[in-house]
Amino acid sequence: MKLVFYSLVLNHHQACLADEFYKILGDDYIFVETAKCIEKKGSTEDYSQRPYLISSWKSKQEYEKAMFLALNAEVCVFGGHEALPFEKVRMKKGLLSFDMGERMLKRGWLNLLSPRILKMVLAYHFGGWSKKPLYKLCCSAFAASDQYKLKMFEGKCYKWGYFTEVNELEDETHNFMRLDEPFYLMWCSRFIDWKHPEMAVELAKRLQVDGYNFKLNMYGTGVMKSTTMKLIKDFGLADSVHLKGVVPNEQIQQAMSRHDIFLFTSDKKEGWGAVANEAMSNKCCLVGSDEIGAVPYLVKEGFNGMVFKSKSTDALYQQVKYLLDHPAERIMMAEQGYLDMVNLWNPKNAAECLLTLIKDIQNDQETSIHVGPCSKA
Protein backbone atom coordinates (compact mmCIF):
# COMPACT_ATOMS: atom_id res chain seq x y z
CA MET A 1 0.00 0.00 0.00
CA LYS A 2 1.35 3.41 -0.98
CA LEU A 3 0.67 5.90 1.84
CA VAL A 4 1.50 9.59 1.35
CA PHE A 5 1.41 12.34 3.99
CA TYR A 6 1.19 15.97 2.88
CA SER A 7 2.14 18.44 5.61
CA LEU A 8 3.79 21.82 6.03
CA VAL A 9 7.18 20.69 7.30
CA LEU A 10 9.01 17.60 8.51
CA ASN A 11 10.18 18.52 12.02
CA HIS A 12 10.59 16.72 15.34
CA HIS A 13 6.81 16.76 15.86
CA GLN A 14 6.28 14.85 12.60
CA ALA A 15 9.47 12.86 12.02
CA CYS A 16 9.03 10.23 14.75
CA LEU A 17 5.70 9.13 13.26
CA ALA A 18 7.07 9.33 9.72
CA ASP A 19 10.02 7.12 10.70
CA GLU A 20 7.62 4.49 12.06
CA PHE A 21 5.58 4.45 8.86
CA TYR A 22 8.80 4.03 6.88
CA LYS A 23 9.85 1.10 9.08
CA ILE A 24 6.55 -0.63 8.31
CA LEU A 25 6.00 0.34 4.67
CA GLY A 26 9.48 1.07 3.37
CA ASP A 27 9.42 2.90 0.05
CA ASP A 28 5.63 2.72 0.03
CA TYR A 29 5.62 5.58 2.53
CA ILE A 30 6.23 9.17 1.40
CA PHE A 31 6.17 12.45 3.32
CA VAL A 32 5.58 15.54 1.19
CA GLU A 33 6.64 18.91 2.58
CA THR A 34 4.29 21.51 1.17
CA ALA A 35 6.18 24.71 2.04
CA LYS A 36 9.64 25.94 2.96
CA CYS A 37 9.72 26.50 6.69
CA ILE A 38 12.76 27.58 8.69
CA GLU A 39 11.02 27.35 12.09
CA LYS A 40 12.39 24.25 13.86
CA LYS A 41 10.73 24.84 17.26
CA GLY A 42 13.89 24.11 19.20
CA SER A 43 15.03 21.03 17.29
CA THR A 44 18.63 20.85 16.10
CA GLU A 45 18.25 17.74 13.95
CA ASP A 46 18.31 17.94 10.15
CA TYR A 47 15.48 15.90 8.61
CA SER A 48 16.12 16.91 5.00
CA GLN A 49 17.90 13.65 4.15
CA ARG A 50 15.11 11.30 5.19
CA PRO A 51 14.70 8.76 2.33
CA TYR A 52 10.92 9.14 2.29
CA LEU A 53 10.91 12.96 1.99
CA ILE A 54 9.73 14.94 -1.03
CA SER A 55 9.92 18.73 -0.76
CA SER A 56 7.31 19.94 -3.22
CA TRP A 57 8.41 23.57 -2.75
CA LYS A 58 11.96 22.94 -3.94
CA SER A 59 11.43 22.52 -7.68
CA LYS A 60 8.90 21.92 -10.41
CA GLN A 61 10.08 18.30 -10.62
CA GLU A 62 9.45 17.69 -6.92
CA TYR A 63 6.05 19.36 -7.14
CA GLU A 64 5.07 17.15 -10.07
CA LYS A 65 6.15 14.04 -8.12
CA ALA A 66 3.91 15.11 -5.26
CA MET A 67 0.99 15.77 -7.61
CA PHE A 68 1.43 12.37 -9.29
CA LEU A 69 1.24 10.69 -5.89
CA ALA A 70 -1.92 12.62 -5.02
CA LEU A 71 -3.53 11.22 -8.13
CA ASN A 72 -2.27 7.67 -7.85
CA ALA A 73 -1.39 6.62 -4.29
CA GLU A 74 -3.73 4.20 -2.54
CA VAL A 75 -4.14 6.46 0.52
CA CYS A 76 -3.24 10.11 1.15
CA VAL A 77 -3.29 12.22 4.30
CA PHE A 78 -3.52 16.00 3.88
CA GLY A 79 -2.59 18.50 6.58
CA GLY A 80 -2.68 22.27 6.36
CA HIS A 81 -3.78 24.89 3.86
CA GLU A 82 -0.72 24.36 1.66
CA ALA A 83 -1.85 20.77 0.97
CA LEU A 84 -5.23 21.89 -0.41
CA PRO A 85 -4.21 21.92 -4.12
CA PHE A 86 -3.15 18.26 -3.85
CA GLU A 87 -6.28 17.38 -1.89
CA LYS A 88 -8.57 19.02 -4.46
CA VAL A 89 -7.23 17.04 -7.42
CA ARG A 90 -7.42 13.79 -5.45
CA MET A 91 -11.00 14.44 -4.40
CA LYS A 92 -12.00 14.88 -8.03
CA LYS A 93 -11.00 11.24 -8.48
CA GLY A 94 -12.77 10.20 -5.27
CA LEU A 95 -9.81 8.29 -3.81
CA LEU A 96 -9.48 7.23 -0.14
CA SER A 97 -8.05 10.13 1.84
CA PHE A 98 -7.78 11.73 5.25
CA ASP A 99 -7.82 15.41 6.12
CA MET A 100 -5.63 16.03 9.18
CA GLY A 101 -5.79 19.10 11.36
CA GLU A 102 -6.36 20.96 14.59
CA ARG A 103 -9.59 22.74 15.48
CA MET A 104 -10.87 25.31 12.97
CA LEU A 105 -12.85 27.59 15.28
CA LYS A 106 -10.32 28.62 17.92
CA ARG A 107 -11.84 32.11 17.85
CA GLY A 108 -15.38 30.95 17.17
CA TRP A 109 -17.23 31.91 13.98
CA LEU A 110 -14.75 34.76 13.51
CA ASN A 111 -12.35 32.16 12.10
CA LEU A 112 -14.51 31.91 8.98
CA LEU A 113 -13.06 35.28 7.99
CA SER A 114 -9.72 33.51 7.55
CA PRO A 115 -9.15 32.89 3.80
CA ARG A 116 -7.37 29.61 4.58
CA ILE A 117 -10.25 28.18 6.57
CA LEU A 118 -12.89 29.55 4.23
CA LYS A 119 -11.19 27.93 1.22
CA MET A 120 -11.28 24.55 2.97
CA VAL A 121 -14.95 24.91 3.94
CA LEU A 122 -15.94 25.96 0.41
CA ALA A 123 -13.91 23.15 -1.18
CA TYR A 124 -15.60 20.61 1.07
CA HIS A 125 -19.18 21.76 0.49
CA PHE A 126 -19.00 22.79 -3.17
CA GLY A 127 -16.75 19.89 -4.14
CA GLY A 128 -19.21 17.31 -2.84
CA TRP A 129 -16.55 15.94 -0.48
CA SER A 130 -19.13 14.68 2.02
CA LYS A 131 -19.95 11.92 -0.46
CA LYS A 132 -16.30 11.02 -1.06
CA PRO A 133 -14.17 8.54 0.93
CA LEU A 134 -12.64 11.42 2.91
CA TYR A 135 -12.19 11.17 6.68
CA LYS A 136 -10.90 13.51 9.39
CA LEU A 137 -7.91 12.90 11.66
CA CYS A 138 -8.51 15.27 14.58
CA CYS A 139 -5.34 16.76 16.06
CA SER A 140 -7.36 18.32 18.85
CA ALA A 141 -10.07 17.09 21.18
CA PHE A 142 -12.15 20.03 19.93
CA ALA A 143 -11.66 19.48 16.20
CA ALA A 144 -14.60 17.12 15.70
CA SER A 145 -17.13 19.46 17.31
CA ASP A 146 -15.85 22.33 15.16
CA GLN A 147 -16.25 20.20 12.04
CA TYR A 148 -19.79 19.26 12.98
CA LYS A 149 -20.68 22.93 13.52
CA LEU A 150 -19.55 23.50 9.94
CA LYS A 151 -21.53 20.46 8.72
CA MET A 152 -18.31 18.71 7.76
CA PHE A 153 -17.04 15.15 8.29
CA GLU A 154 -20.16 14.10 10.17
CA GLY A 155 -19.54 10.60 11.53
CA LYS A 156 -16.10 10.55 9.93
CA CYS A 157 -13.89 12.01 12.68
CA TYR A 158 -11.13 10.04 14.41
CA LYS A 159 -8.74 10.89 17.23
CA TRP A 160 -5.26 11.85 16.12
CA GLY A 161 -2.51 14.21 17.26
CA TYR A 162 1.21 14.79 17.30
CA PHE A 163 3.33 11.86 18.37
CA THR A 164 6.69 12.68 19.87
CA GLU A 165 9.44 10.21 20.72
CA VAL A 166 8.93 8.08 23.80
CA ASN A 167 12.08 6.57 25.28
CA GLU A 168 12.38 3.86 27.90
CA LEU A 169 13.39 5.54 31.15
CA GLU A 170 15.42 4.33 34.08
CA ASP A 171 13.63 5.15 37.35
CA GLU A 172 16.74 6.00 39.30
CA THR A 173 17.64 8.82 36.90
CA HIS A 174 14.43 10.73 37.55
CA ASN A 175 13.59 13.23 40.24
CA PHE A 176 9.95 12.19 40.01
CA MET A 177 10.76 9.47 42.57
CA ARG A 178 11.56 12.10 45.21
CA LEU A 179 9.20 12.69 48.09
CA ASP A 180 11.35 15.41 49.64
CA GLU A 181 11.49 19.16 49.05
CA PRO A 182 12.08 21.45 47.28
CA PHE A 183 9.60 20.61 44.54
CA TYR A 184 10.60 21.49 41.00
CA LEU A 185 8.02 23.05 38.68
CA MET A 186 8.58 23.65 34.96
CA TRP A 187 6.98 25.91 32.35
CA CYS A 188 8.11 25.88 28.71
CA SER A 189 6.65 27.88 25.84
CA ARG A 190 6.78 31.15 23.96
CA PHE A 191 6.22 34.16 26.20
CA ILE A 192 3.07 35.40 24.46
CA ASP A 193 -0.40 36.28 25.69
CA TRP A 194 -2.30 33.08 24.93
CA LYS A 195 0.43 30.93 26.49
CA HIS A 196 -0.15 32.83 29.78
CA PRO A 197 3.32 32.86 31.38
CA GLU A 198 1.95 35.26 33.97
CA MET A 199 -0.18 32.44 35.40
CA ALA A 200 2.91 30.45 36.32
CA VAL A 201 4.37 33.45 38.16
CA GLU A 202 1.07 34.21 39.91
CA LEU A 203 0.93 30.56 40.98
CA ALA A 204 4.46 30.85 42.35
CA LYS A 205 3.49 33.89 44.41
CA ARG A 206 0.60 32.01 46.02
CA LEU A 207 2.82 29.01 46.75
CA GLN A 208 5.39 31.29 48.34
CA VAL A 209 2.79 33.00 50.53
CA ASP A 210 1.55 29.59 51.67
CA GLY A 211 5.06 28.52 52.63
CA TYR A 212 5.78 25.87 50.00
CA ASN A 213 9.41 25.04 49.25
CA PHE A 214 9.69 24.99 45.46
CA LYS A 215 11.63 26.12 42.39
CA LEU A 216 9.94 27.19 39.16
CA ASN A 217 12.05 27.11 35.98
CA MET A 218 10.59 28.81 32.90
CA TYR A 219 11.99 28.07 29.42
CA GLY A 220 11.51 30.07 26.24
CA THR A 221 11.36 33.67 25.07
CA GLY A 222 8.92 36.10 23.49
CA VAL A 223 7.32 39.53 23.73
CA MET A 224 6.07 38.93 27.28
CA LYS A 225 9.43 37.94 28.70
CA SER A 226 10.26 41.44 29.99
CA THR A 227 6.86 41.82 31.67
CA THR A 228 7.28 38.36 33.19
CA MET A 229 10.69 39.37 34.57
CA LYS A 230 9.12 42.49 36.09
CA LEU A 231 6.34 40.40 37.65
CA ILE A 232 8.92 38.10 39.22
CA LYS A 233 10.76 41.10 40.65
CA ASP A 234 7.59 42.80 41.90
CA PHE A 235 6.44 39.61 43.63
CA GLY A 236 9.84 39.09 45.27
CA LEU A 237 10.32 35.71 43.58
CA ALA A 238 13.90 36.05 42.35
CA ASP A 239 15.09 33.18 44.55
CA SER A 240 12.28 30.82 43.48
CA VAL A 241 11.50 31.58 39.81
CA HIS A 242 14.22 31.36 37.16
CA LEU A 243 14.05 32.22 33.44
CA LYS A 244 16.18 29.72 31.55
CA GLY A 245 15.86 31.15 28.03
CA VAL A 246 15.75 29.12 24.82
CA VAL A 247 17.47 25.73 24.81
CA PRO A 248 17.37 22.86 22.28
CA ASN A 249 14.46 20.44 22.46
CA GLU A 250 16.74 17.61 23.56
CA GLN A 251 17.74 19.62 26.64
CA ILE A 252 14.11 20.54 27.32
CA GLN A 253 13.20 16.88 27.57
CA GLN A 254 16.15 16.21 29.86
CA ALA A 255 14.94 19.08 32.03
CA MET A 256 11.43 17.60 32.14
CA SER A 257 12.85 14.41 33.59
CA ARG A 258 14.36 16.44 36.45
CA HIS A 259 11.14 18.28 37.35
CA ASP A 260 8.15 17.13 39.37
CA ILE A 261 5.34 19.09 37.73
CA PHE A 262 4.86 20.59 34.27
CA LEU A 263 2.61 23.65 34.05
CA PHE A 264 0.77 23.92 30.72
CA THR A 265 -1.16 27.18 30.92
CA SER A 266 -2.20 27.91 27.30
CA ASP A 267 -5.79 28.75 26.40
CA LYS A 268 -7.90 27.50 23.47
CA LYS A 269 -5.54 28.97 20.88
CA GLU A 270 -3.21 26.01 21.62
CA GLY A 271 -4.16 23.63 18.82
CA TRP A 272 -2.46 20.52 20.19
CA GLY A 273 0.54 21.23 22.44
CA ALA A 274 3.27 18.63 21.96
CA VAL A 275 4.94 19.58 25.25
CA ALA A 276 2.11 17.65 26.89
CA ASN A 277 3.32 14.46 25.18
CA GLU A 278 6.92 15.27 26.05
CA ALA A 279 6.25 16.01 29.72
CA MET A 280 4.27 12.80 30.21
CA SER A 281 6.91 10.83 28.31
CA ASN A 282 9.51 12.07 30.79
CA LYS A 283 7.45 11.31 33.93
CA CYS A 284 6.88 14.96 34.70
CA CYS A 285 3.35 15.20 36.09
CA LEU A 286 1.25 17.29 33.71
CA VAL A 287 -1.12 20.00 34.95
CA GLY A 288 -2.89 21.28 31.84
CA SER A 289 -5.57 23.76 30.85
CA ASP A 290 -8.87 22.19 29.80
CA GLU A 291 -8.91 24.15 26.52
CA ILE A 292 -5.61 22.82 25.15
CA GLY A 293 -6.24 20.46 22.22
CA ALA A 294 -4.15 17.58 23.55
CA VAL A 295 -5.33 17.62 27.15
CA PRO A 296 -8.79 15.96 26.91
CA TYR A 297 -7.27 13.19 24.75
CA LEU A 298 -4.21 12.54 26.91
CA VAL A 299 -5.16 13.37 30.49
CA LYS A 300 -7.51 11.44 32.74
CA GLU A 301 -8.05 13.76 35.71
CA GLY A 302 -6.38 12.48 38.87
CA PHE A 303 -5.20 9.30 37.13
CA ASN A 304 -2.34 10.32 34.85
CA GLY A 305 -2.30 14.10 35.38
CA MET A 306 -4.40 17.06 36.43
CA VAL A 307 -6.67 19.44 34.51
CA PHE A 308 -7.65 22.98 35.45
CA LYS A 309 -10.12 25.51 34.08
CA SER A 310 -8.44 27.62 31.42
CA LYS A 311 -7.20 31.08 32.47
CA SER A 312 -8.06 30.47 36.14
CA THR A 313 -5.01 30.89 38.34
CA ASP A 314 -7.08 29.78 41.32
CA ALA A 315 -7.97 26.50 39.59
CA LEU A 316 -4.32 25.99 38.62
CA TYR A 317 -3.25 26.67 42.21
CA GLN A 318 -5.71 24.12 43.63
CA GLN A 319 -4.42 21.36 41.33
CA VAL A 320 -0.75 22.09 41.99
CA LYS A 321 -1.38 22.42 45.72
CA TYR A 322 -2.97 18.95 45.73
CA LEU A 323 0.08 17.46 44.02
CA LEU A 324 2.47 19.15 46.43
CA ASP A 325 0.43 17.99 49.41
CA HIS A 326 0.17 14.43 48.04
CA PRO A 327 3.60 13.54 46.58
CA ALA A 328 2.86 9.81 46.46
CA GLU A 329 -0.21 10.45 44.31
CA ARG A 330 1.82 12.81 42.12
CA ILE A 331 4.38 10.08 41.55
CA MET A 332 1.67 7.56 40.60
CA MET A 333 0.13 10.02 38.14
CA ALA A 334 3.52 10.72 36.57
CA GLU A 335 4.17 7.00 36.21
CA GLN A 336 0.74 6.38 34.68
CA GLY A 337 1.19 9.27 32.28
CA TYR A 338 4.44 7.73 31.12
CA LEU A 339 2.80 4.32 30.67
CA ASP A 340 0.03 5.86 28.57
CA MET A 341 2.67 7.35 26.30
CA VAL A 342 4.56 4.06 26.10
CA ASN A 343 1.46 1.97 25.41
CA LEU A 344 -0.87 4.28 23.52
CA TRP A 345 0.07 7.80 22.44
CA ASN A 346 3.38 7.04 20.77
CA PRO A 347 4.56 7.09 17.12
CA LYS A 348 4.71 3.29 16.69
CA ASN A 349 1.21 2.67 17.99
CA ALA A 350 -0.21 5.62 16.05
CA ALA A 351 1.26 4.30 12.79
CA GLU A 352 -0.12 0.82 13.41
CA CYS A 353 -3.53 2.24 14.37
CA LEU A 354 -3.84 4.30 11.20
CA LEU A 355 -3.00 1.30 9.05
CA THR A 356 -5.65 -0.68 10.95
CA LEU A 357 -8.21 2.08 10.43
CA ILE A 358 -7.43 2.15 6.70
CA LYS A 359 -8.06 -1.59 6.45
CA ASP A 360 -11.31 -1.23 8.41
CA ILE A 361 -12.53 1.48 6.04
CA GLN A 362 -11.50 -0.50 2.99
CA ASN A 363 -13.47 -3.45 4.38
CA ASP A 364 -16.48 -1.14 4.89
CA GLN A 365 -16.56 -1.58 8.66
CA GLU A 366 -16.34 0.65 11.74
CA THR A 367 -12.95 1.23 13.28
CA SER A 368 -11.84 -1.72 15.39
CA ILE A 369 -9.89 0.68 17.62
CA HIS A 370 -11.79 1.79 20.71
CA VAL A 371 -9.25 3.89 22.61
CA GLY A 372 -6.43 6.23 21.64
CA PRO A 373 -5.32 7.16 18.12
CA CYS A 374 -7.87 6.33 15.38
CA SER A 375 -10.72 5.64 17.78
CA LYS A 376 -13.89 7.60 17.06
CA ALA A 377 -13.66 11.27 18.05
PyMOL commands that set and color helices and strands:
alter all, ss='L'
color gray80, all
select helices_A, chain A and resi 15-28+60-72+81-93+108-113+115-126+129-131+143-149+171-173+175-177+193-195+197-209+225-234+249-256+274-281+295-298+313-325+327-343+347-362
alter helices_A, ss='H'
color red, helices_A
select strands_A, chain A and resi 3-7+29-33+53-55+75-79+97-101+134-138+157-159+183-188+214-219+241-245+261-264+285-289+306-308
alter strands_A, ss='S'
color yellow, strands_A
deselect
rebuild
show_as cartoon
